[in-house]
Amino acid sequence: MTLKILVEEEYGYKYWLWTVNKPFESVYSRMKNSINENFYSGNPGLPAQFNFGQWKQIDWEEYRRYTIGDRREEAGAYAHLHMEDDSWIEEANNVEWRPAGRFDNGKESD
């Protein structure tokens, strides 16, 4: 099984395509055990903190293609890595994408 994980590091500092030959549950468990009060994505830096699988740094345009574009179906999971209190990983089928312009000042628009 090959799992492609799209990773946003530190609010757009870098974007990564992380490919692993493990099920999501295994990756989730490993991340959960590694992300603690001392975790910071810049120390020693990605991909060193999770040194399994293949990491490829990608640009913003490619990241967009995997999140809202023509390659969206290829991603099996999405993650944000920064610090302990804001890092997360989620399977793709559990991520809710909202189209731009759907909400205006907190009110749903047509």
N, C-alpha and C positions, 0 to 999 in steps of 0.2 A: 504494500500500500504506500503510495506517495501522497504526501500532504503538502500543499502549498499554503504558506502563511504570509499574509501581507502585513508588514510591520512598519508602523510609524514611530520613529524615535523622537522623543522630546518635542512634540508639537510641530512637526515638520522640519526638524533639524536635518534628519536623514530619513530615507525610505528604503526598505529592504524587502526582497523576496527571499523567504526562508523555506527551503524544501527539505523535508524530513521523510524518512522511511519508518515512521512510527504512527500509531493511531493518535487522534486528538487527545484522548484521555491520558496517554503517557506524557505528551508534551505539557499538557495542563498541569499534571501532577509535579513534573520537574520544575516548571516555572513557579508554581505555588510554594514549593519548598525553597526556592532560591530568592524570591522577592520578599525581603524582610525590611525592618526599619533602617538597615544600612545600605539598602539597594539604591543605586543610581546608575542609569544607563551609560553615563560617561566615564564610569570608573570600574573596571579598566577599559570599558567601552565595548560596544557590540561589534562583532559577534562573540567576543571572548567570554562573556558571561554564560552563554548557551552554546558551547562549542561542539555541537553535534549537528548533523545535516549540512546542507550547503547554503551559505549566505551570499547573496548578490545585491550590492547596492544598486538601486534604481532611481531614476529621476521622477519628478512630480508628474509628468505626463504619463509615464508608464504606470505609476501608482494609480492614477485616475482611471486608466483603462481597466485595471483590476477591481476597482471599487464601484465605479458607475458607468464604465464603458463596455466595450466589446469583449473583454476578457474576464468579466465578472464571474462567469460560471466556472472558471478555472481555479479560483481561490477556495480553499476548504476552510480557512480560518483567517481572522483579522486580529491584530494585536496593537496595543499602544504601550511602549516602554519608556519610562522616564524615572519615576521615583516610586516608593512603596505605596503611597496613597493614591496614585493615579494610573498605575500600570494595570493592564487587563489583557485577556485573550478570550476570544469567543468564536465558536464555530460559525461558519458563514450563514447557515440556515437560521441562526438565532439573532442575526444582526438586522435591525430594521433600518432601511434606507428611506429617507424622505426626499421627494423631489424639491429642488430649489423653488422658492416662492410659495410653498404650501402654507406657511405660517407668516403672518404679518402682525407685528406688535403683540404676539401672544394669542391672536385670534386666528382661527382657521379661515383661510380665504378660498374662493372658488377658482 
